[in-house]
Amino acid sequence: SLAFHPSGRFAYVAHGLDNSVKIFEIDGATGALKLPTVASLATGARPESVTVDPDGQFLYTTNRFGGSVSAFSIHDTTSALTANDPADSPKIVTLPGSPPNAATLSCTHCSAAT
């Protein structure tokens, strides 16, 4: 999966083989991709999808093995990712259904009522 930062300066790729998000800088003149100093960050097991929020402040991956969502803050000038603050610990969200159709996700930025 591929996602672009709203600024158009960075691209993020979910890399399931090594459980990471790869970060690329996009050259504005040529469109060429280059790896910045910090080129990847660990995610949960087997990330399949990556998305950036519309304001470009957060990046999320859905992780196939483990049924989790990884959440990161995006540094506004370097594109560097930082795992969310431990104080903002993940909450467990159970999706409707009966086993084996039920799913449990860990989710950051979920309200207590979710």
C-alpha positions, 0 to 999 in steps of 0.5 A: 500500500502507498500513501502520500503526504498532503504536501506532496513531498513524501511517500509512505509504503507499507512493507509487510516482509519486514514489518515496517513503513518505508519513507521516501522523499519526492523531488519536486522538480523531477518526481524522483524518489529518494530515501531520507536519513530515517528511511523506515520505522517498525509497525505491527505484524504484516502491515497491509495498508497505510494512510495519512490523515488529511492534515498530514499529522498522523500516519496509520497502518493496518497490520494483518497478523495481530489485527492491530492498527499502528499510529505514528506522528509525522514530523512536519518538515522531515517526514520522520515518524514517531510512535504515538506517545505511550500516554496515548496507549492503544485501546482494544476495539472488538468488531461485531460478529461471532468467532471466527468472524469477530475481530479485535483491534488495538486502536490509538486515538479511540474514545473510551466509548468506542 
